[in-house]
Amino acid sequence: MKLTGGGSSRIDPKRHLWMLGLLAPACALLPSQLVLWTGAPVFWWIGPVIVLIVIPVLDWVVGEDGTNPRDEDYESLSNDRYYRWCTYLFLPIQLTGLGIAAYLWTGDELAVVDKLGLAVTLGFVSGIGINAAHELGHRVEHLERWLAKIALAQSAYGHFFIEHNRGHHARVATPEDPASARLGEPLWEFLPRSVIGGFRSAVELERRRLKRKKQRWLSIDNHILQAWSMSVLLFGALTAVFGIAVLPWLLIQAVIAVGLLETVNYVEHYGLLRAKRPNGRYARCSPRDSWNSDRLVTNIFLFHLQRHSDHHANPGRRYQTLRSSMQAPQLPAGYATMIVLAAIPPLWRSVMDPRVLAHYDGDITLANVQPRRRAGDAESEGKRTSVSLGKRLWGRSPAT
């Protein structure tokens, strides 16, 4: 099959870098060989080492890439199949690494701590695999949508296929969206809210779709059951081959994958709120409603996921055509760095809360604010909270 089309290095200076995105699933293949060659057991933990240490350092050293594709090159880039193969190849590498890990988990050669490191590494690979599924799941092509469900099998998060496309994209940057973090909401409170809320939303969205088609939940056309069946087949096959001892490790890596995905969700829309029209409905999502980052290294590893502002404003664009926008609020670092900050709520808030307020010119009432713990907030109380938070962050009342 032809891998290249009308694209060229002139049209896309990053063209040949996109294959480096396959280093992410390769992290599942490398640990055993690196430990064999070096004798250093730290390589069982290569996934978090690369994502949480190496990539943030490279982001800082390499810096930003603010180049955008030209409008006249859009069709050529979109139709160039080379870019699709960069995501297609993610899957066989990812699943091959999982098979190797299952063999090592159920063997007697590794200590428990080494198996745990391997599980964490596979969890990071699986989490990044959800991003590959995210790219594939937005496409209209039948093949790519099925590949998205396969990519989600390892994380057992198949309902993401429904909730992200039909739930999150419709409600993003509103209090109704479980995957949009609120100003003042710690990551550790956001995670259960997003996981549980996303699950409920996906089930309800698919139930309504099937009802409109006059089909039952137990239907072959149920997209959630299709995606979940992929996980059942994958986990069942690995259990049949390697025994039930593989299941705890599969569950550990799946939990880590989901945690990584939802932490990225937390970063992407923290505190941002879409404006409302005079009729009370939310305005169409714009680049102002997602945090953006042009850190080159993370963008290569995540297929331009950090150009999230353009993705939400134009969800039909393929990753190679996404643009950086002057309207978009900018993160101070790439996602790899920001997920580390997010895990430490006081540090996260000291970095991000002032940026949210600056984005809204100091008016906290324009932000998506964490609701008070008790019900019955009055508007006046909300204003007092706004002034109090503004004073705490800025040393003065927020601008009105």
KAHU-V726668 format. One record per residue. N is the residue number from 1. SS is DSSP state (~ for helix, > for strand, _ for the rest). PHI is phi as a letter, one per 30 degrees, with the letter a starting at -180 (* if undefined). PSI is psi in whole degrees, 0 to 359 (none if undefined). Layout:
# KAHU-V726668
n = [N	N]
ss = [SS	SS]
phi = [PHI	PHI]
psi = [PSI	PSI]
This chain:
# KAHU-V726668
n = [1	2	3	4	5	6	7	8	9	10	11	12	13	14	15	16	17	18	19	20	21	22	23	24	25	26	27	28	29	30	31	32	33	34	35	36	37	38	39	40	41	42	43	44	45	46	47	48	49	50	51	52	53	54	55	56	57	58	59	60	61	62	63	64	65	66	67	68	69	70	71	72	73	74	75	76	77	78	79	80	81	82	83	84	85	86	87	88	89	90	91	92	93	94	95	96	97	98	99	100	101	102	103	104	105	106	107	108	109	110	111	112	113	114	115	116	117	118	119	120	121	122	123	124	125	126	127	128	129	130	131	132	133	134	135	136	137	138	139	140	141	142	143	144	145	146	147	148	149	150	151	152	153	154	155	156	157	158	159	160	161	162	163	164	165	166	167	168	169	170	171	172	173	174	175	176	177	178	179	180	181	182	183	184	185	186	187	188	189	190	191	192	193	194	195	196	197	198	199	200	201	202	203	204	205	206	207	208	209	210	211	212	213	214	215	216	217	218	219	220	221	222	223	224	225	226	227	228	229	230	231	232	233	234	235	236	237	238	239	240	241	242	243	244	245	246	247	248	249	250	251	252	253	254	255	256	257	258	259	260	261	262	263	264	265	266	267	268	269	270	271	272	273	274	275	276	277	278	279	280	281	282	283	284	285	286	287	288	289	290	291	292	293	294	295	296	297	298	299	300	301	302	303	304	305	306	307	308	309	310	311	312	313	314	315	316	317	318	319	320	321	322	323	324	325	326	327	328	329	330	331	332	333	334	335	336	337	338	339	340	341	342	343	344	345	346	347	348	349	350	351	352	353	354	355	356	357	358	359	360	361	362	363	364	365	366	367	368	369	370	371	372	373	374	375	376	377	378	379	380	381	382	383	384	385	386	387	388	389	390	391	392	393	394	395	396	397	398	399	400]
ss = [_	_	_	_	_	_	_	_	_	_	_	_	_	_	~	~	~	~	~	~	~	~	~	~	~	~	~	~	~	~	~	~	~	~	~	~	~	~	_	_	~	~	~	~	~	~	~	~	~	~	~	~	~	~	~	~	~	~	~	~	~	~	_	>	_	_	_	_	_	_	~	~	~	~	~	~	~	~	~	_	~	~	~	~	~	~	~	~	~	~	~	~	~	~	~	~	~	~	~	~	~	~	~	~	~	_	_	_	_	_	_	~	~	~	~	~	~	~	~	~	~	~	~	~	~	~	~	~	~	~	~	~	~	~	~	~	~	_	_	_	_	~	~	~	~	~	~	~	~	~	~	_	_	_	_	_	_	_	_	~	~	~	~	~	~	~	~	~	~	~	~	_	_	_	_	_	_	_	_	_	_	_	>	_	_	_	~	~	~	~	~	~	~	~	~	~	~	~	~	~	~	~	~	~	~	~	~	~	~	~	~	~	_	_	_	_	_	_	_	_	_	_	~	~	~	~	~	~	~	~	~	~	~	~	~	~	~	~	~	~	~	~	_	~	~	~	~	~	~	~	~	~	~	~	~	~	~	~	~	~	~	~	~	~	~	~	~	~	~	_	_	_	_	_	_	>	_	_	_	_	_	>	_	_	_	_	~	~	~	_	_	>	_	_	>	~	~	~	~	~	~	_	_	_	_	_	_	~	~	~	~	~	~	_	_	_	_	_	~	~	~	_	_	_	_	_	_	_	_	>	_	_	_	_	~	~	~	~	~	~	~	~	_	_	~	~	~	~	~	~	~	~	~	~	~	~	~	~	~	_	_	_	_	~	~	~	_	_	>	_	_	_	_	_	_	_	_	_	~	~	~	~	~	~	~	~	~	~	~	~	~	~	~	~	_	_	_	_	_	_]
phi = [*	d	c	c	b	d	d	a	d	d	d	b	d	c	e	d	d	d	d	d	d	d	d	d	d	d	e	d	c	d	e	d	d	d	d	d	d	c	i	c	d	d	d	d	c	d	e	d	d	d	d	c	b	d	d	e	d	d	e	d	d	d	i	c	b	c	d	c	d	d	e	d	c	e	d	d	d	d	c	d	d	e	d	d	d	d	c	e	d	e	d	d	d	e	d	d	d	d	d	d	d	d	d	d	d	c	c	c	d	c	d	e	d	d	d	d	d	d	d	d	e	d	d	d	d	d	d	d	d	d	d	d	d	e	d	d	d	d	d	d	d	e	e	d	d	d	d	d	d	d	d	d	d	d	d	h	c	d	d	e	e	d	d	d	d	c	c	e	d	d	c	e	h	b	d	d	c	d	c	c	d	c	e	j	d	d	e	d	d	d	e	d	d	d	d	d	d	d	d	d	d	d	d	d	d	d	d	d	d	d	d	d	d	h	b	d	e	d	b	d	c	d	d	d	d	e	d	d	d	d	d	d	d	d	d	d	d	d	d	d	d	c	j	d	d	d	d	e	d	d	d	d	d	d	d	d	d	d	d	d	e	d	d	d	e	e	d	d	b	e	i	d	b	d	d	c	d	e	d	j	d	d	d	e	e	b	e	d	c	b	d	c	b	c	d	d	d	d	d	d	d	c	h	i	e	d	d	d	d	d	d	d	d	b	d	d	d	d	e	d	c	d	c	d	b	d	d	d	d	c	d	d	a	d	e	e	d	d	d	d	d	d	d	b	e	d	d	e	d	d	d	c	e	d	d	d	d	d	d	c	h	i	c	d	d	d	c	d	c	e	d	d	d	c	d	i	d	c	d	d	d	d	d	d	d	e	d	d	d	d	d	d	d	c	i	a	d	d	d	c]
psi = [140	126	338	151	233	356	161	169	335	318	320	100	339	6	309	355	338	332	339	341	339	353	335	304	336	340	335	339	334	326	311	320	320	320	321	317	323	338	9	110	350	337	348	339	24	331	299	330	315	313	319	346	302	310	316	321	315	322	317	320	313	321	204	157	108	11	140	146	148	148	323	348	1	310	318	316	317	324	357	113	347	317	329	322	334	330	323	317	344	319	308	327	315	312	328	317	323	320	318	317	318	320	316	324	324	2	178	3	331	145	161	319	327	321	323	317	319	322	320	317	315	328	320	319	317	322	317	330	329	326	321	319	324	314	314	323	343	352	157	344	134	316	313	328	324	322	326	317	323	319	333	352	319	327	353	37	42	332	345	328	323	308	320	311	318	344	296	315	334	327	6	145	40	158	341	348	116	340	6	112	147	150	126	356	117	152	319	343	328	319	305	325	318	317	309	315	320	320	311	318	316	316	317	318	317	325	317	319	314	324	319	328	4	43	154	166	316	71	149	344	0	111	327	314	326	312	317	325	330	318	318	316	316	309	323	318	317	324	320	323	317	354	167	344	344	339	314	323	324	320	320	311	328	318	318	319	313	318	320	314	311	333	321	320	317	317	321	331	17	119	358	142	127	145	160	144	168	333	4	351	152	143	160	142	133	171	340	350	11	144	137	152	135	21	119	313	310	324	324	316	334	20	52	22	330	345	55	334	313	326	316	326	330	73	346	348	135	158	324	346	358	146	155	142	138	337	338	137	141	134	151	349	176	169	321	323	319	329	333	315	321	330	349	87	315	321	317	312	325	332	316	327	316	327	323	312	321	323	328	26	36	357	99	340	346	353	164	96	142	122	156	155	328	152	167	27	130	160	322	323	321	322	320	322	319	312	317	314	321	317	320	324	325	347	9	174	145	151	150	none]
